[in-house]
Amino acid sequence: LTALQVYSRVFLIWGVVWSVPEVQTGNYIVYFLMAWWITEIIRYSFYFFSLLGAVPYFLKWCRYTFFIILYPIGVMGEVMTIYLSLEHVKKTRMYSLFLPNKFNFAFDYHIYLWVVLFSYLPVFPQLYGHMLKQRSKIISNPIRAKKD
C-alpha cells in the first residue's frame, strides 16, 4: 500500500503536473497538495510520538478523523488535475510510443491516464471504507486506543 501511495504521488507530480503546463496553474492542484500536506504533518507527528511511546489523544483523533474531509478533497484534486491534462496529452502524444517501432511495443499515455482515472472508482471507496473501519476501532474503543 505504501509503494502504491508513493508511486501515485510521484506519478501525479511528475507525470501530470510537471509534464503538463496547462494544469500547473489550476486550482485543483491546491486541493490535493493541501490534503497531502496536512495529512503528512499529522501522520509523521503521530509516528514521532509513537516512537516516544506517548501519542496524545488529540493527535490520534486527528489522524483518524481528518481523513474524512481531506481524503475526498485530495482525491477530487487528483482526479480533476488528471482529467484536465488529458487534452494536452492527447494532442501532443506525450510519453506515448506507437507502432511500428524497433521495440514492437505500443504505449498510449492518454489511455493510461484514462485507466488511472477509472481506477479511482473501485479503489477510493475501498480505501475510504478501510479508513472508516480503522477509525471506529481506534477512536471508539478507548481500551484499544490506549494500547495503540
GUVEXRO-398801 format. One record per residue (C-alpha): residue number from 1; residue in one letter; chain; x, y, z. Coordinates in nm, 3 decimals. Example, Ala and Ser with C-alpha at 12.3 -4.5 7.8 and 13.67 -1.06 7.14 Angstrom:
BEGIN
[1 A A [1.230 -0.450 0.780]]
[2 S A [1.367 -0.106 0.714]]
***
This chain:
BEGIN
[1 L A [0.000 0.000 0.000]]
[2 T A [0.285 0.240 0.080]]
[3 A A [0.455 0.169 -0.254]]
[4 L A [0.128 0.243 -0.435]]
[5 Q A [0.091 0.572 -0.247]]
[6 V A [0.448 0.676 -0.329]]
[7 Y A [0.401 0.578 -0.695]]
[8 S A [0.074 0.770 -0.722]]
[9 R A [0.228 1.085 -0.576]]
[10 V A [0.536 1.072 -0.799]]
[11 F A [0.313 0.996 -1.098]]
[12 L A [0.083 1.289 -1.023]]
[13 I A [0.360 1.541 -0.954]]
[14 W A [0.595 1.439 -1.233]]
[15 G A [0.372 1.257 -1.482]]
[16 V A [0.093 1.512 -1.477]]
[17 V A [0.168 1.842 -1.302]]
[18 W A [0.532 1.888 -1.406]]
[19 S A [0.469 1.748 -1.755]]
[20 V A [0.152 1.937 -1.846]]
[21 P A [0.191 2.315 -1.824]]
[22 E A [-0.185 2.373 -1.860]]
[23 V A [-0.260 2.217 -1.521]]
[24 Q A [0.021 2.386 -1.330]]
[25 T A [-0.186 2.694 -1.251]]
[26 G A [-0.510 2.510 -1.185]]
[27 N A [-0.699 2.534 -0.857]]
[28 Y A [-0.725 2.157 -0.820]]
[29 I A [-0.352 2.123 -0.751]]
[30 V A [-0.407 2.324 -0.433]]
[31 Y A [-0.672 2.073 -0.322]]
[32 F A [-0.454 1.765 -0.335]]
[33 L A [-0.137 1.939 -0.218]]
[34 M A [-0.320 2.084 0.083]]
[35 A A [-0.472 1.746 0.166]]
[36 W A [-0.133 1.572 0.135]]
[37 W A [0.041 1.842 0.337]]
[38 I A [-0.199 1.831 0.632]]
[39 T A [-0.216 1.452 0.624]]
[40 E A [0.162 1.412 0.629]]
[41 I A [0.211 1.658 0.914]]
[42 I A [-0.040 1.464 1.121]]
[43 R A [0.095 1.122 1.016]]
[44 Y A [0.459 1.193 1.090]]
[45 S A [0.376 1.370 1.417]]
[46 F A [0.182 1.058 1.510]]
[47 Y A [0.481 0.838 1.420]]
[48 F A [0.716 1.061 1.618]]
[49 F A [0.508 1.039 1.934]]
[50 S A [0.461 0.666 1.877]]
[51 L A [0.838 0.625 1.889]]
[52 L A [0.838 0.812 2.218]]
[53 G A [0.565 0.578 2.343]]
[54 A A [0.312 0.852 2.416]]
[55 V A [0.074 0.962 2.141]]
[56 P A [-0.153 1.243 2.261]]
[57 Y A [-0.519 1.150 2.217]]
[58 F A [-0.583 1.470 2.020]]
[59 L A [-0.318 1.370 1.763]]
[60 K A [-0.463 1.019 1.741]]
[61 W A [-0.809 1.170 1.694]]
[62 C A [-0.676 1.400 1.418]]
[63 R A [-0.506 1.109 1.243]]
[64 Y A [-0.823 0.902 1.236]]
[65 T A [-1.069 1.186 1.174]]
[66 F A [-0.923 1.445 0.938]]
[67 F A [-0.916 1.194 0.651]]
[68 I A [-1.297 1.209 0.645]]
[69 I A [-1.268 1.551 0.480]]
[70 L A [-0.912 1.550 0.346]]
[71 Y A [-0.931 1.222 0.155]]
[72 P A [-1.224 1.323 -0.068]]
[73 I A [-1.075 1.671 -0.121]]
[74 G A [-0.739 1.519 -0.218]]
[75 V A [-0.895 1.263 -0.449]]
[76 M A [-1.108 1.531 -0.618]]
[77 G A [-0.796 1.741 -0.674]]
[78 E A [-0.605 1.444 -0.814]]
[79 V A [-0.886 1.332 -1.043]]
[80 M A [-0.958 1.679 -1.177]]
[81 T A [-0.589 1.751 -1.236]]
[82 I A [-0.551 1.429 -1.434]]
[83 Y A [-0.874 1.497 -1.623]]
[84 L A [-0.762 1.850 -1.717]]
[85 S A [-0.433 1.712 -1.852]]
[86 L A [-0.600 1.472 -2.096]]
[87 E A [-0.643 1.714 -2.385]]
[88 H A [-0.277 1.823 -2.381]]
[89 V A [-0.153 1.464 -2.351]]
[90 K A [-0.369 1.351 -2.643]]
[91 K A [-0.276 1.648 -2.861]]
[92 T A [0.100 1.617 -2.803]]
[93 R A [0.108 1.235 -2.778]]
[94 M A [0.316 1.285 -2.465]]
[95 Y A [0.508 0.982 -2.333]]
[96 S A [0.345 0.761 -2.595]]
[97 L A [0.509 0.508 -2.822]]
[98 F A [0.324 0.392 -3.131]]
[99 L A [0.376 0.104 -3.369]]
[100 P A [0.568 0.035 -3.577]]
[101 N A [0.890 0.083 -3.383]]
[102 K A [1.204 -0.119 -3.322]]
[103 F A [1.072 -0.247 -2.987]]
[104 N A [0.745 -0.374 -3.139]]
[105 F A [0.569 -0.226 -2.837]]
[106 A A [0.300 0.038 -2.808]]
[107 F A [0.205 0.257 -2.514]]
[108 D A [-0.050 0.537 -2.518]]
[109 Y A [-0.012 0.766 -2.217]]
[110 H A [-0.353 0.921 -2.286]]
[111 I A [-0.519 0.580 -2.247]]
[112 Y A [-0.307 0.512 -1.940]]
[113 L A [-0.440 0.834 -1.781]]
[114 W A [-0.797 0.720 -1.850]]
[115 V A [-0.719 0.384 -1.686]]
[116 V A [-0.581 0.567 -1.383]]
[117 L A [-0.893 0.785 -1.366]]
[118 F A [-1.127 0.487 -1.383]]
[119 S A [-0.921 0.304 -1.120]]
[120 Y A [-1.036 0.563 -0.866]]
[121 L A [-1.391 0.426 -0.894]]
[122 P A [-1.325 0.091 -0.722]]
[123 V A [-1.018 0.192 -0.521]]
[124 F A [-1.138 0.510 -0.348]]
[125 P A [-1.446 0.357 -0.179]]
[126 Q A [-1.246 0.053 -0.069]]
[127 L A [-0.967 0.259 0.090]]
[128 Y A [-1.210 0.509 0.239]]
[129 G A [-1.412 0.225 0.392]]
[130 H A [-1.094 0.073 0.533]]
[131 M A [-1.004 0.404 0.697]]
[132 L A [-1.354 0.434 0.845]]
[133 K A [-1.319 0.085 0.996]]
[134 Q A [-0.978 0.175 1.136]]
[135 R A [-1.126 0.490 1.284]]
[136 S A [-1.407 0.304 1.456]]
[137 K A [-1.159 0.052 1.602]]
[138 I A [-0.915 0.314 1.729]]
[139 I A [-1.135 0.609 1.826]]
[140 S A [-1.449 0.443 1.956]]
[141 N A [-1.267 0.186 2.169]]
[142 P A [-1.080 0.367 2.450]]
[143 I A [-0.915 0.046 2.575]]
[144 R A [-0.771 -0.033 2.233]]
[145 A A [-0.676 0.330 2.183]]
[146 K A [-0.461 0.317 2.500]]
[147 K A [-0.283 0.003 2.371]]
[148 D A [-0.204 0.165 2.038]]
***
